[in-house]
Amino acid sequence: MSWAYCEVMKRNPKQSYKQILREVYNMTYPRYHQTPQLGSSHKIVCSFVLL
């Protein structure tokens, strides 16, 4: 999952949390059947762009 996250962020660094999760899932799904998750110590608003 870390590899996929890094690849997704290299391709497009300005994405929302929801877009990042969707892209990580799309990149890993055929081979891995894990659900990507992002954690935070604060409330996550899925439409906000991750900086």
ZIBEL-V856347 format. One record per residue. RES is the residue in one letter. NEAR is the number of other C-alpha atoms within 12 Angstrom. Layout:
BEGIN
res=RES near=NEAR
res=RES near=NEAR
END
This chain:
BEGIN
res=M near=24
res=S near=17
res=W near=14
res=A near=25
res=Y near=27
res=C near=17
res=E near=19
res=V near=26
res=M near=23
res=K near=15
res=R near=15
res=N near=18
res=P near=18
res=K near=17
res=Q near=23
res=S near=22
res=Y near=28
res=K near=21
res=Q near=25
res=I near=34
res=L near=30
res=R near=22
res=E near=28
res=V near=33
res=Y near=26
res=N near=22
res=M near=25
res=T near=22
res=Y near=17
res=P near=10
res=R near=11
res=Y near=14
res=H near=13
res=Q near=16
res=T near=16
res=P near=25
res=Q near=21
res=L near=23
res=G near=12
res=S near=11
res=S near=6
res=H near=7
res=K near=10
res=I near=16
res=V near=14
res=C near=19
res=S near=14
res=F near=15
res=V near=17
res=L near=20
res=L near=11
END
